[in-house]
Amino acid sequence: MRLNPCFSQFSRTLTAFVVCFYCFNTNAVAQVHYYENGSPWNRKANSGPDSMVPGWFYNLGITGLRVELTSEQPKTLLVRYVFEDSPASRKILAGDRIVGVNGELFTKSHQNGYGMDVFGAVGPITEFANALESSQSKKSGGRFELMIRRGNEQRNINLDVGKRYGVYADSYPEFCEKTDLILTELLDVLVKNQKSDGSFGNAVHNTFAPLALLASGKRKHFQAAERCVEFHCRETKSKDNRVSGLINWRYMSAAIVVSEYYLQTKKAWVIPELQQIHDYLAESQYLKMSQINPRSKESHPASYPKGPADARGGWGHNPGFEGYGPIAMLTGQGALAYAMMHRCGIKVDRNKHDAAYDFLKRATGANGYVWYEDQLGGGPESWADMGRTGAAGIANFLSPYEDSDYLERARKHAEVIGEHPESFPDTHGSPVMGMGYTALAANVDPVSFRKLMNANRWWFTLAQCHNGGFYYQPNRDNAGYGPDARMLTSSVVAFIFSIPKHNLVVTGRD
């Protein structure tokens, strides 16, 4: 993979119990946890393109099928919905069980759980994905055979999945015709679905959608990104009295996006806006115990700081310290925001910036994996989902200070992602947001980025929808599924597929 010379230099959890459970419980039943109340399968999107689907199920790529994983028949996929305008329409029925593809029965049981031994998507999910992509090749002619069981009868049914998309190149998302075609479509989806105020949705949408559009280099995409930058600038100020609503996420998003826009355009009007964003983040960063909300001692006693060094330098969901307090995912973004604003000429207090880096250092295990808070949650070689590691990795790589320690930390973050790429689509909180930052950090080291993309080719194949955009697959937290879930996923996939262009500072532009 071609990277610019700079990028080519390399190749406290919520509670200790929670971390240990998630990381060492090898009996977890699927990446999608099955709950007694029926979740996630009984969750619905009340509006949007998935509102007619009776639950939150796996999307099987462009076939138009949605399926449920069941523990009683772990070598099958239970069809729960078929989109009318899809290749599977009127051929496959809800209630059918897919038992194999292209003349081969599924050979492995589901083993896609949450834990070091069960991350990934071993079993019918991966076997289906591999066969689907192969069937889209010119050689196969778009013919995809499904082996189904309907009642007591087994049938073989052919679907026409077409050759338009073809297969991903071994080097994807770089030098890949399929990636280029999908990216073109996704960018158009983002422009079409932008809100009248310039926003794309929540803070995650408003990070990755404009970054993907800025990376395009095309005027229509730049104009849409610029409207989102203007939205960020209208919605941020030096003093913000909104004390709820996870406000720090919005300011992190604004800092990163507005900085990228300035570094691409050098428009003078942006600097005063960036200064306001900086001033807010500098005040919201937790640095002294006087910032603690007294109620947090009662609501979250286990997280309450035991001394002035505990959680110092980090950011939580809202300013100062409340609830769980500062977390690594936001602190990684805060350190990155400081680094980006520094590049724009904003004066950043080195002590505050180093406090953020120190928080991330305390949260990092010997193998480079970053835990939930600034305390280690497992053994030196333990790991789980990688979103926090990704945010810390790109923040360290883009540190503006001449100290090799930052680059060494970034290298370790990238390498642990490459060593354990299986948890890519299953990050705490917002899985697809975690995917974006994980890919960024892996991009620091070409070998690690290649391992990450190779191990998750199945996900990109199955998340693609038959009627446009990408789908938010069920995940560990069972969170975030709703009317805007496709837009969220499409934004992040467009961003990841834009990484090889190196048109952004965060993706390798000098």
C-alpha positions as CSV (number, residue, x, y, z in Angstrom):
1,M,0.0,0.0,0.0
2,R,1.3,3.4,-1.0
3,L,1.6,5.9,1.9
4,N,3.3,9.3,1.9
5,P,6.9,9.1,3.4
6,C,5.8,10.4,6.8
7,F,3.3,7.6,7.2
8,S,5.7,4.9,6.0
9,Q,8.0,5.3,9.0
10,F,6.4,2.2,10.4
11,S,5.2,-0.7,9.7
12,R,-10.4,1.7,34.3
13,T,-12.7,0.2,32.3
14,L,-16.4,0.8,33.5
15,T,-15.5,-1.6,36.2
16,A,-12.8,-4.3,36.5
17,F,-15.5,-6.9,36.5
18,V,-17.0,-5.8,33.2
19,V,-13.6,-5.8,31.5
20,C,-12.7,-9.2,32.8
21,F,-16.1,-10.6,31.7
22,Y,-16.0,-9.3,28.2
23,C,-12.3,-10.1,27.6
24,F,-12.0,-13.5,29.1
25,N,-15.5,-15.0,28.9
26,T,-15.1,-17.4,25.9
27,N,-18.7,-18.7,26.2
28,A,-20.2,-15.5,24.9
29,V,-22.9,-16.3,22.4
30,A,-22.2,-14.3,19.3
31,Q,-21.0,-10.9,18.4
32,V,-24.7,-10.2,18.7
33,H,-25.5,-11.2,22.3
34,Y,-28.8,-13.0,22.6
35,Y,-30.8,-11.7,25.5
36,E,-33.8,-13.2,27.2
37,N,-35.9,-10.2,26.3
38,G,-35.4,-10.9,22.6
39,S,-32.8,-8.2,22.0
40,P,-31.3,-7.4,19.6
41,W,-33.6,-9.2,17.2
42,N,-36.8,-7.5,18.4
43,R,-35.5,-4.0,18.0
44,K,-36.9,-1.9,15.2
45,A,-36.1,1.2,13.2
46,N,-39.3,3.4,13.5
47,S,-38.6,5.1,10.2
48,G,-36.1,5.2,7.4
49,P,-35.2,2.5,4.9
50,D,-35.3,-0.3,7.5
51,S,-38.6,0.6,9.1
52,M,-40.5,-2.3,7.4
53,V,-38.0,-4.9,8.7
54,P,-39.5,-6.6,11.9
55,G,-36.2,-6.5,13.8
56,W,-32.5,-5.8,13.8
57,F,-31.0,-8.6,11.8
58,Y,-27.8,-9.2,9.8
59,N,-27.8,-7.8,6.3
60,L,-26.6,-10.3,3.7
61,G,-25.1,-7.8,1.3
62,I,-26.9,-6.9,-2.0
63,T,-29.1,-10.0,-1.9
64,G,-31.8,-8.1,0.1
65,L,-31.9,-10.7,2.8
66,R,-31.9,-10.1,6.6
67,V,-31.2,-13.1,8.8
68,E,-31.0,-14.1,12.5
69,L,-28.4,-16.2,14.1
70,T,-29.8,-19.0,16.2
71,S,-28.1,-21.1,18.9
72,E,-30.2,-24.2,18.2
73,Q,-29.1,-24.4,14.6
74,P,-25.7,-22.7,14.5
75,K,-24.8,-23.8,11.0
76,T,-27.7,-22.1,9.4
77,L,-29.0,-18.6,8.8
78,L,-32.7,-18.0,9.6
79,V,-34.3,-15.7,7.0
80,R,-36.4,-13.0,8.7
81,Y,-37.0,-10.5,6.0
82,V,-36.7,-10.2,2.2
83,F,-36.7,-6.8,0.5
84,E,-39.2,-6.7,-2.4
85,D,-36.9,-5.0,-4.9
86,S,-33.9,-7.2,-4.3
87,P,-32.3,-10.3,-6.0
88,A,-33.9,-12.6,-3.4
89,S,-37.4,-11.1,-3.8
90,R,-40.1,-13.8,-4.4
91,K,-37.4,-16.5,-4.4
92,I,-36.5,-16.7,-0.7
93,L,-39.1,-16.5,1.9
94,A,-39.1,-15.4,5.6
95,G,-38.8,-18.6,7.6
96,D,-36.4,-20.3,5.2
97,R,-33.1,-21.5,6.6
98,I,-30.0,-21.0,4.5
99,V,-27.9,-24.1,5.0
100,G,-25.2,-23.6,2.3
101,V,-24.1,-21.7,-0.8
102,N,-22.9,-22.5,-4.3
103,G,-23.3,-26.3,-3.7
104,E,-21.5,-26.4,-0.4
105,L,-23.2,-26.8,3.0
106,F,-22.0,-24.4,5.7
107,T,-19.2,-26.2,7.6
108,K,-18.7,-24.3,10.8
109,S,-20.9,-23.2,13.7
110,H,-21.3,-19.6,14.6
111,Q,-18.4,-18.3,16.6
112,N,-18.6,-14.6,16.5
113,G,-18.7,-13.5,20.1
114,Y,-17.3,-10.8,22.3
115,G,-14.0,-11.9,23.8
116,M,-10.5,-12.6,22.7
117,D,-11.2,-16.1,21.7
118,V,-14.4,-15.5,19.8
119,F,-14.1,-12.1,18.1
120,G,-14.7,-12.2,14.3
121,A,-17.3,-13.9,12.3
122,V,-16.4,-17.6,12.0
123,G,-19.2,-19.7,10.5
124,P,-22.0,-19.2,8.1
125,I,-21.7,-15.4,8.1
126,T,-18.2,-15.5,6.6
127,E,-18.9,-18.5,4.4
128,F,-21.9,-16.7,2.9
129,A,-19.9,-13.5,2.4
130,N,-17.0,-15.2,0.6
131,A,-19.4,-17.0,-1.7
132,L,-21.5,-13.9,-2.4
133,E,-18.5,-11.9,-3.5
134,S,-17.1,-14.7,-5.6
135,S,-20.5,-14.9,-7.4
136,Q,-20.2,-11.2,-8.3
137,S,-17.1,-11.8,-10.4
138,K,-17.1,-11.8,-14.2
139,K,-16.2,-15.5,-14.2
140,S,-19.2,-16.5,-12.1
141,G,-21.5,-14.2,-14.1
142,G,-23.5,-13.0,-11.1
143,R,-25.0,-16.4,-10.4
144,F,-25.4,-17.1,-6.7
145,E,-26.9,-20.4,-5.5
146,L,-28.5,-20.6,-2.1
147,M,-29.2,-24.0,-0.5
148,I,-32.3,-23.5,1.7
149,R,-34.5,-25.7,3.9
150,R,-38.2,-24.8,3.7
151,G,-40.1,-26.9,6.1
152,N,-38.8,-30.4,5.6
153,E,-37.7,-29.8,2.0
154,Q,-34.3,-28.7,0.8
155,R,-34.1,-26.6,-2.3
156,N,-31.4,-24.9,-4.4
157,I,-32.4,-21.5,-5.6
158,N,-30.4,-19.2,-7.9
159,L,-30.1,-15.5,-7.4
160,D,-28.8,-13.0,-9.9
161,V,-26.5,-10.7,-7.9
162,G,-25.0,-9.2,-11.0
163,K,-21.4,-8.4,-12.0
164,R,-21.6,-4.6,-11.7
165,Y,-19.6,-4.4,-8.5
166,G,-17.3,-7.4,-9.0
167,V,-14.9,-8.3,-6.3
168,Y,-12.6,-6.4,-4.1
169,A,-8.9,-6.2,-5.2
170,D,-6.4,-7.8,-2.9
171,S,-5.1,-4.2,-2.2
172,Y,-8.5,-2.8,-1.5
173,P,-9.5,0.0,-0.7
174,E,-6.5,1.1,-2.8
175,F,-6.2,0.3,-6.5
176,C,-9.6,-1.3,-6.5
177,E,-12.4,-0.7,-9.1
178,K,-15.1,-2.0,-6.7
179,T,-14.0,0.4,-4.0
180,D,-14.0,3.3,-6.3
181,L,-17.5,2.6,-7.6
182,I,-18.9,2.1,-4.1
183,L,-17.1,5.3,-2.9
184,T,-18.6,7.3,-5.7
185,E,-22.1,6.1,-4.8
186,L,-21.6,6.7,-1.1
187,L,-20.4,10.3,-1.5
188,D,-23.5,11.0,-3.6
189,V,-25.6,9.4,-0.8
190,L,-24.0,11.7,1.7
191,V,-24.7,14.8,-0.4
192,K,-28.3,13.8,-1.0
193,N,-29.0,13.2,2.7
194,Q,-27.3,16.3,4.1
195,K,-29.7,18.3,6.3
196,S,-30.7,21.9,5.4
197,D,-28.6,23.3,8.2
198,G,-25.4,21.5,6.9
199,S,-25.5,18.7,9.5
200,F,-25.5,15.1,8.6
201,G,-26.8,13.9,12.0
202,N,-25.0,13.3,15.3
203,A,-21.4,14.0,16.1
204,V,-20.2,10.8,14.5
205,H,-22.0,11.6,11.2
206,N,-20.6,15.1,11.4
207,T,-17.1,13.8,11.7
208,F,-16.8,11.2,9.1
209,A,-19.2,12.4,6.4
210,P,-17.5,15.8,5.9
211,L,-14.0,14.2,6.1
212,A,-14.9,11.7,3.4
213,L,-16.3,14.6,1.3
214,L,-13.2,16.7,1.8
215,A,-11.0,13.8,0.7
216,S,-12.9,13.5,-2.6
217,G,-11.3,16.5,-4.3
218,K,-14.6,17.2,-6.3
219,R,-16.3,20.5,-6.1
220,K,-19.8,19.2,-5.3
221,H,-18.4,17.2,-2.4
222,F,-16.3,20.1,-1.2
223,Q,-19.4,22.4,-1.1
224,A,-21.3,19.9,1.0
225,A,-18.3,19.5,3.4
226,E,-18.0,23.3,3.6
227,R,-21.7,23.5,4.7
228,C,-21.0,21.1,7.5
229,V,-18.0,23.2,8.6
230,E,-20.2,26.2,8.7
231,F,-22.7,24.2,10.8
232,H,-19.9,23.2,13.2
233,C,-18.8,26.9,13.6
234,R,-22.4,28.1,14.3
235,E,-22.9,25.4,16.9
236,T,-19.7,26.0,18.9
237,K,-18.4,28.8,21.1
238,S,-15.8,29.4,23.8
239,K,-18.3,29.3,26.6
240,D,-21.1,26.8,26.2
241,N,-23.6,26.4,29.1
242,R,-25.2,23.3,27.8
243,V,-24.3,20.8,30.5
244,S,-25.9,17.7,29.1
245,G,-26.3,15.9,25.9
246,L,-22.7,14.5,25.6
247,I,-21.6,17.9,24.4
248,N,-17.8,17.1,24.4
249,W,-18.4,14.7,21.5
250,R,-19.8,17.6,19.4
251,Y,-16.8,19.8,20.1
252,M,-14.3,17.0,19.3
253,S,-16.0,16.5,15.9
254,A,-15.9,20.2,15.2
255,A,-12.2,20.6,16.1
256,I,-11.1,17.8,13.8
257,V,-13.3,18.7,10.8
258,V,-12.8,22.4,11.0
259,S,-9.0,21.9,11.3
260,E,-8.9,19.7,8.2
261,Y,-11.0,22.2,6.3
262,Y,-8.6,25.0,7.3
263,L,-5.5,23.0,6.4
264,Q,-7.0,22.4,3.0
265,T,-8.2,25.9,2.3
266,K,-6.3,28.3,4.6
267,K,-9.4,30.5,4.7
268,A,-8.7,33.3,7.4
269,W,-12.3,33.3,8.7
270,V,-11.8,29.8,10.1
271,I,-9.1,30.8,12.7
272,P,-11.4,32.7,15.1
273,E,-13.9,29.9,14.9
274,L,-11.2,27.3,15.7
275,Q,-10.0,29.5,18.6
276,Q,-13.4,29.3,20.1
277,I,-13.5,25.5,19.8
278,H,-10.0,25.3,21.3
279,D,-11.0,27.5,24.2
280,Y,-14.0,25.3,25.0
281,L,-12.0,22.1,24.9
282,A,-9.3,23.6,27.0
283,E,-11.8,24.4,29.7
284,S,-13.7,21.2,29.5
285,Q,-10.6,19.0,29.9
286,Y,-10.5,17.5,33.4
287,L,-7.3,18.8,35.1
288,K,-8.2,19.5,38.8
289,M,-10.5,18.1,41.4
290,S,-12.5,21.3,41.7
291,Q,-14.1,20.4,38.4
292,I,-15.8,17.3,39.8
293,N,-19.5,17.3,39.9
294,P,-20.3,16.4,43.5
295,R,-23.2,14.1,42.4
296,S,-20.8,11.8,40.7
297,K,-19.6,10.5,44.1
298,E,-23.0,9.1,44.7
299,S,-24.0,8.1,41.2
300,H,-20.6,6.5,40.2
301,P,-18.6,5.9,43.4
302,A,-16.2,3.4,41.7
303,S,-15.2,6.1,39.2
304,Y,-14.8,9.0,41.6
305,P,-11.2,10.2,41.6
306,K,-9.0,9.0,44.5
307,G,-6.6,11.8,44.1
308,P,-5.5,14.7,41.8
309,A,-3.7,12.4,39.3
310,D,-6.6,10.0,38.8
311,A,-8.2,10.6,35.4
312,R,-6.3,13.9,35.0
313,G,-5.9,15.2,31.5
314,G,-8.9,13.4,30.0
315,W,-12.3,14.3,28.7
316,G,-15.6,12.7,29.5
317,H,-19.0,13.0,27.8
318,N,-19.5,16.5,29.3
319,P,-17.1,19.1,30.8
320,G,-15.0,18.4,33.9
321,F,-15.8,15.2,35.7
322,E,-19.2,13.6,36.0
323,G,-20.5,10.1,35.9
324,Y,-17.8,7.7,34.7
325,G,-15.5,10.7,34.2
326,P,-12.9,11.0,31.4
327,I,-12.6,8.1,29.0
328,A,-9.9,7.1,26.6
329,M,-12.1,7.3,23.5
330,L,-12.8,11.0,24.0
331,T,-9.3,11.7,25.3
332,G,-7.8,10.3,22.1
333,Q,-10.0,12.6,20.1
334,G,-9.0,15.5,22.4
335,A,-5.3,14.9,21.9
336,L,-5.9,14.6,18.2
337,A,-7.9,17.9,18.2
338,Y,-5.1,19.7,20.0
339,A,-2.6,18.3,17.4
340,M,-4.7,19.4,14.5
341,M,-5.4,22.9,15.9
342,H,-1.7,23.3,16.6
343,R,-1.1,22.7,12.9
344,C,-3.5,25.5,12.1
345,G,-1.6,27.9,14.2
346,I,-3.8,27.9,17.3
347,K,-1.6,28.2,20.4
348,V,-2.1,25.0,22.4
349,D,-0.9,24.7,26.0
350,R,1.8,22.0,25.9
351,N,1.1,21.0,29.5
352,K,-2.6,20.4,28.7
353,H,-1.7,18.5,25.6
354,D,0.8,16.3,27.4
355,A,-1.7,15.7,30.2
356,A,-4.0,14.2,27.5
357,Y,-1.2,12.1,26.1
358,D,-0.3,10.9,29.6
359,F,-3.9,9.9,30.2
360,L,-3.7,7.7,27.1
361,K,-0.3,6.3,28.1
362,R,-1.7,5.2,31.5
363,A,-4.6,3.5,29.7
364,T,-2.3,1.6,27.3
365,G,-1.2,-2.0,28.0
366,A,2.2,-3.4,27.2
367,N,0.9,-4.6,23.8
368,G,-0.4,-1.2,22.8
369,Y,-4.1,-1.8,23.5
370,V,-6.0,1.1,25.1
371,W,-8.5,0.4,27.8
372,Y,-11.7,2.3,28.7
373,E,-10.3,4.7,31.3
374,D,-6.7,5.6,32.4
375,Q,-6.3,2.4,34.4
376,L,-5.4,-1.0,32.9
377,G,-8.3,-3.5,32.8
378,G,-6.5,-6.7,32.0
379,G,-3.2,-8.5,31.6
380,P,-0.3,-7.1,29.5
381,E,-1.4,-9.0,26.4
382,S,-5.2,-8.6,26.8
383,W,-7.3,-6.8,24.2
384,A,-10.8,-6.2,23.0
385,D,-12.4,-3.7,20.7
386,M,-10.0,-1.3,19.1
387,G,-11.7,2.1,18.7
388,R,-10.0,3.7,21.6
389,T,-6.6,2.3,20.5
390,G,-7.3,3.8,17.1
391,A,-8.1,7.3,18.4
392,A,-4.9,7.2,20.6
393,G,-2.8,5.9,17.7
394,I,-3.6,8.7,15.3
395,A,-3.3,11.3,18.1
396,N,0.1,10.1,18.9
397,F,1.2,9.8,15.3
398,L,0.2,13.4,14.6
399,S,1.7,14.8,17.8
400,P,3.4,18.1,16.9
401,Y,6.2,17.6,19.3
402,E,9.7,16.3,18.4
403,D,9.8,13.3,20.6
404,S,10.2,9.7,19.3
405,D,8.0,8.4,22.1
406,Y,4.9,9.6,20.3
407,L,5.8,7.7,17.1
408,E,6.7,4.6,19.1
409,R,3.4,4.6,20.8
410,A,1.6,5.1,17.5
411,R,3.5,2.2,16.0
412,K,2.5,-0.1,18.9
413,H,-1.2,1.0,18.6
414,A,-1.1,0.2,14.9
415,E,0.6,-3.1,15.4
416,V,-1.9,-4.4,18.0
417,I,-4.7,-3.6,15.7
418,G,-3.0,-5.6,12.9
419,E,-2.3,-8.5,15.3
420,H,-6.0,-8.6,16.4
421,P,-8.2,-7.3,13.6
422,E,-11.1,-9.5,14.4
423,S,-12.9,-7.0,16.7
424,F,-13.0,-4.2,14.1
425,P,-16.8,-4.0,13.6
426,D,-17.7,-4.4,17.3
427,T,-16.5,-1.4,19.2
428,H,-17.9,-0.2,22.5
429,G,-20.5,2.6,22.2
430,S,-20.6,3.3,18.5
431,P,-19.1,0.4,16.5
432,V,-18.8,2.2,13.2
433,M,-17.2,5.2,14.9
434,G,-14.6,2.8,16.3
435,M,-14.1,1.4,12.9
436,G,-13.2,4.8,11.5
437,Y,-10.5,5.5,14.2
438,T,-9.2,2.0,14.1
439,A,-8.6,2.2,10.4
440,L,-6.9,5.6,10.8
441,A,-4.4,4.2,13.3
442,A,-3.8,1.0,11.4
443,N,-3.0,3.2,8.4
444,V,0.1,4.4,10.2
445,D,1.6,1.0,9.4
446,P,0.9,-0.5,5.9
447,V,1.3,-4.1,7.1
448,S,-1.2,-3.6,10.0
449,F,-3.7,-1.8,7.7
450,R,-3.5,-4.7,5.2
451,K,-4.2,-7.2,8.0
452,L,-7.2,-5.2,9.2
453,M,-8.8,-4.9,5.8
454,N,-8.1,-8.6,4.8
455,A,-9.7,-9.9,8.0
456,N,-12.8,-7.8,7.6
457,R,-13.5,-8.1,3.9
458,W,-16.6,-10.2,4.9
459,W,-18.0,-7.2,6.8
460,F,-17.8,-4.8,3.8
461,T,-19.3,-7.5,1.6
462,L,-22.3,-8.1,3.8
463,A,-22.9,-4.5,5.0
464,Q,-23.5,-3.2,1.5
465,C,-27.2,-2.9,0.8
466,H,-29.0,-3.8,-2.4
467,N,-30.7,-0.4,-2.5
468,G,-27.8,1.9,-1.7
469,G,-25.6,2.7,1.3
470,F,-24.2,0.4,4.0
471,Y,-26.0,-1.2,6.9
472,Y,-25.4,-1.0,10.6
473,Q,-25.0,-4.7,11.5
474,P,-26.0,-5.9,15.0
475,N,-23.1,-5.5,17.5
476,R,-21.9,-6.0,21.0
477,D,-23.6,-3.0,22.6
478,N,-26.8,-3.4,20.6
479,A,-26.9,0.3,20.5
480,G,-27.5,2.9,17.8
481,Y,-29.8,1.1,15.5
482,G,-32.5,3.5,14.2
483,P,-33.6,5.5,11.2
484,D,-30.2,7.1,10.6
485,A,-28.1,3.9,11.1
486,R,-27.5,3.5,7.3
487,M,-26.4,7.1,7.0
488,L,-24.0,6.6,10.0
489,T,-22.5,3.5,8.5
490,S,-22.3,4.9,5.0
491,S,-20.4,7.9,6.3
492,V,-17.7,5.8,8.0
493,V,-17.3,3.4,5.1
494,A,-16.9,6.3,2.7
495,F,-14.2,7.7,5.0
496,I,-12.4,4.4,5.3
497,F,-12.5,3.9,1.5
498,S,-11.0,7.4,1.2
499,I,-8.0,6.7,3.3
500,P,-5.7,5.7,0.4
501,K,-6.2,9.0,-1.3
502,H,-4.1,10.7,1.4
503,N,-6.0,13.9,0.8
504,L,-6.4,14.7,4.5
505,V,-3.8,15.3,7.2
506,V,-5.3,12.5,9.3
507,T,-4.8,10.1,6.3
508,G,-1.3,11.1,5.4
509,R,-1.3,14.4,3.6
510,D,1.8,16.4,4.4
